[in-house]
């Protein structure tokens, strides 16, 4: 059975991992400092509490469905969460609430307080990487390790907010099935991954109330365009995981992250995923999970003590 808050589009899912994750999406009302009323928040939770929890943060105009292939692999060894960011996925979009990086961060911290309450490994993909960086900079005690998958963070934004009519026009283009298919094909090294099931996964959240208004609000906020000068201030050990054939962001930013994190006393590592585009967690989930597990073991060793001793 699928959750009742998912639209009839969920019946278009065909892959076992997609169906299983959709069946496990939950919602919980989370009290935040943003509103007097709680914000209903979408999330998935699998695995037990034996090891450090992992939190997965999705990319722009996406949802927890983005982790349908990676989450089960991580949950074999870790308590694993995927949470829909404010303004995205299956998290409520309250009318009149601005969708800004600051509000996304405050909502995420409130969700962490309500659901997790332990230092965690934060895994952010694309825009979710920028959200993870922003969260780690503000709440370093909540983040044990950081994993950036083809992450945003070095983008420079426009000099001023985008006019509302242009932002609304942008959402009309973004919702077009042909446009979404082209973006999907560009995101993969192997375009056959851009299947009908993938299209259904990527579009499932479009039926949520106030989707368009939230997209416009986030666009007008400027998004994550002010992080570049703060990346070298990150405290947690950081894995930079990058698809070797990324055609969305390219590969130059992987080297920028690597360079920005040079010289820190805590561990950092750049790992390339071969024959892979912008979404290693979808195109190479086993290799992605293995890299996260291996880096976690390395980064958990106290400084100066070799692994395995």
C-alpha positions in Angstrom: 0.0 0.0 0.0 1.2 3.5 -0.8 0.7 6.4 1.6 -2.5 8.3 0.9 -0.8 11.6 0.5 0.9 10.4 -2.7 -1.0 11.2 -5.9 -2.3 8.6 -8.4 1.0 9.1 -10.3 2.5 6.6 -7.9 0.8 3.8 -9.8 3.3 4.5 -12.7 6.2 3.2 -10.7 7.5 -0.1 -12.0 10.9 -0.7 -10.5 11.1 -2.6 -7.2 13.3 -0.1 -5.4 11.0 2.8 -6.5 7.8 1.0 -5.3 9.5 0.0 -2.0 10.7 3.5 -1.2 7.4 5.1 -2.1 5.6 2.7 0.2 7.9 3.7 3.1 7.5 7.5 2.8 6.2 8.9 6.1 5.1 12.4 7.2 5.4 14.0 10.6 4.3 17.4 11.9 7.5 19.2 12.9 7.4 22.2 15.2 9.8 25.0 13.9 10.5 28.6 14.7 9.2 29.5 11.3 5.4 29.2 12.0 3.1 28.9 15.0 1.8 25.6 13.5 4.0 22.6 12.8 5.2 21.8 9.2 4.3 18.4 7.9 7.6 16.9 6.8 8.2 14.0 4.4 10.9 11.4 5.3 12.0 7.8 5.0 13.7 5.9 7.8 15.3 2.5 7.6 18.0 0.5 9.4 18.8 0.2 13.1 20.6 2.3 15.7 23.8 0.3 16.0 26.0 2.7 14.0 26.0 6.5 13.3 22.9 7.6 11.6 23.1 8.8 7.9 20.9 11.6 6.6 20.3 11.9 2.9 19.5 15.3 1.3 18.1 15.5 -2.2 18.8 17.9 -5.0 16.8 20.8 -6.6 13.1 20.1 -7.5 13.5 16.5 -6.2 12.5 14.4 -3.2 13.4 11.4 -1.1 12.6 9.3 -4.1 16.1 10.3 -5.4 17.6 7.8 -3.0 15.5 4.8 -3.9 18.6 2.8 -4.9 21.1 4.1 -2.4 19.1 4.2 0.8 18.5 0.4 1.1 22.3 -0.3 0.7 23.3 2.2 3.4 20.5 0.9 5.7 22.2 -2.5 5.7 24.9 -1.0 8.0 23.5 2.3 9.3 20.3 3.8 10.6 19.4 5.9 7.5 17.1 8.8 7.0 16.1 10.8 3.9 14.2 14.0 4.7 12.5 16.3 2.2 13.8 19.8 2.5 11.4 22.7 3.1 9.8 23.7 -0.2 10.5 20.3 -1.8 9.4 16.7 -2.1 6.5 15.7 0.2 7.2 18.3 2.9 4.4 20.8 3.3 4.7 24.1 1.6 2.9 26.6 3.8 1.3 29.4 1.9 3.2 32.7 2.5 6.3 31.1 4.0 9.4 32.1 2.0 11.5 29.2 0.8 15.0 30.4 1.5 18.3 28.7 2.4 18.0 30.1 5.9 14.4 28.7 6.4 15.4 25.4 4.9 18.2 25.2 7.4 16.0 26.1 10.4 13.4 23.5 9.3 16.1 20.8 8.8 17.5 21.5 12.3 14.0 21.2 13.8 13.5 17.9 12.0 16.9 16.7 13.3 15.8 17.6 16.8 12.5 15.8 16.5 13.6 12.7 14.6 17.4 12.0 15.0 19.0 13.8 17.9 22.5 12.3 17.4 25.5 13.4 15.4 25.1 12.1 11.9 26.8 11.5 8.5 25.1 14.0 6.2 25.0 13.0 2.5 24.0 15.8 0.2 23.5 15.4 -3.6 23.7 18.4 -6.0 21.7 21.2 -4.3 21.4 18.9 -1.3 25.1 19.2 -1.0 24.9 22.9 -0.6 22.1 22.5 2.0 24.4 20.0 3.8 27.3 22.5 3.7 25.1 25.3 5.0 23.8 23.0 7.8 27.3 21.8 8.8 28.7 25.4 9.0 25.9 26.4 11.3 25.4 23.2 13.4 28.9 21.5 13.3 28.1 19.5 16.5 25.2 17.8 14.6 27.4 16.6 11.7 29.9 13.8 12.3 30.9 13.5 8.7 30.0 15.1 5.4 29.5 13.5 2.0 29.1 15.8 -1.0 27.8 14.0 -4.2 28.3 16.2 -7.3 27.5 19.0 -4.9 26.5 22.6 -5.6 28.3 25.2 -3.5 30.4 27.3 -5.9 27.6 28.8 -8.0 27.4 32.5 -8.3 23.9 34.0 -8.4 22.3 36.9 -10.1 22.9 40.4 -8.8 19.3 40.7 -7.7 16.1 38.7 -7.2 14.4 37.2 -10.3 11.2 39.0 -11.3 8.1 37.0 -10.3 6.7 36.7 -13.9 10.0 35.2 -15.1 10.2 32.8 -12.1 6.6 31.6 -12.8 7.5 31.1 -16.5 10.5 29.1 -15.4 8.2 26.7 -13.4 6.1 26.2 -16.5 9.1 25.1 -18.4 10.4 23.0 -15.5 7.1 21.1 -15.3 7.1 20.3 -19.0 7.6 16.5 -19.4 9.9 16.9 -22.4 12.1 19.3 -20.5 12.3 17.0 -17.5 13.2 14.1 -19.8 16.0 16.1 -21.4 17.4 17.0 -17.9 17.1 13.4 -16.8 19.0 12.1 -19.9 21.7 14.8 -19.3 22.1 13.8 -15.7 23.1 10.2 -16.5 26.2 8.9 -18.3 24.0 6.1 -19.6 20.8 7.7 -20.9 18.9 4.4 -20.7 18.6 5.2 -16.9 16.2 7.9 -17.9 13.3 5.4 -17.9 9.6 5.9 -17.5 10.0 4.8 -13.9 12.7 7.4 -13.4 10.4 10.0 -14.9 7.5 9.0 -12.5 9.9 9.2 -9.5 11.1 12.6 -10.5 7.6 14.0 -11.1 5.7 12.4 -8.1 6.1 15.5 -5.9 4.8 17.9 -8.6 1.2 17.1 -7.5 1.8 18.4 -4.0 0.0 21.6 -3.1 1.9 24.9 -3.7 4.7 23.3 -5.7 4.9 26.2 -8.2 4.7 28.9 -5.5 7.6 27.2 -3.5 9.8 26.9 -6.7 9.2 30.6 -7.4 10.0 31.6 -3.8 13.2 29.6 -3.7 14.3 31.0 -7.1 13.7 34.5 -6.0 15.7 33.9 -2.8 18.8 33.4 -5.0 19.3 29.9 -3.6 22.7 28.7 -2.4 24.9 31.3 -4.1 26.9 32.6 -1.1 28.7 29.5 0.2 32.0 29.5 -1.8 34.0 31.6 0.6 32.9 29.5 3.6 33.7 26.0 2.3 37.2 26.1 3.8 35.6 26.6 7.2 33.9 23.2 7.3 34.7 21.2 10.4 33.6 17.6 9.7 35.7 15.1 7.7 34.4 15.4 4.2 34.1 13.0 1.3 33.8 14.6 -2.2 32.1 12.0 -4.4 31.9 12.9 -8.1 30.7 11.3 -11.3 33.5 11.4 -13.8 31.1 12.3 -16.6 29.0 14.9 -14.9 27.4 17.0 -17.6 25.2 19.1 -15.2 27.9 20.7 -13.1 31.0 19.4 -14.9 34.0 18.3 -13.0 35.8 21.5 -12.2 33.9 22.0 -8.9 35.2 18.7 -7.6 38.7 20.1 -7.8 37.5 23.3 -6.2 36.1 21.4 -3.2 39.3 19.4 -3.0 41.5 22.5 -3.1 39.3 24.4 -0.6 39.6 21.6 2.0 43.4 21.2 1.7 45.4 21.8 4.8 42.7 20.9 7.3 43.6 18.7 10.2 40.5 16.4 9.7 40.2 13.9 6.8 38.9 14.8 3.4 39.0 12.8 0.2 38.0 13.2 -3.4 36.7 10.0 -5.0 35.7 9.7 -8.7 32.9 7.4 -9.8 33.8 6.0 -13.3 31.2 5.8 -16.1 28.9 8.0 -14.2 27.1 11.3 -14.6 25.6 13.8 -12.1 23.8 11.2 -10.0 26.1 8.5 -8.8 23.6 7.5 -6.1 21.2 6.5 -8.9 23.6 5.4 -11.7 26.2 3.6 -9.5 24.5 3.1 -6.1 26.7 0.2 -5.0 29.9 2.1 -5.7 28.5 5.1 -4.0 27.5 3.1 -0.9 30.9 1.4 -0.8 32.7 4.8 -1.0 30.6 6.2 1.9 31.2 3.2 4.0 34.9 3.1 3.4 35.4 6.8 4.0 33.3 6.5 7.2 35.7 3.9 8.5 38.7 6.0 7.7 37.3 9.3 9.1 36.2 7.6 12.3 39.8 6.7 13.2 41.4 9.2 15.6 44.0 11.4 14.0 47.4 9.8 13.8 46.1 6.3 14.4 46.1 4.0 11.3 42.9 2.1 10.4 42.7 -1.4 11.6 44.9 -0.9 14.7 
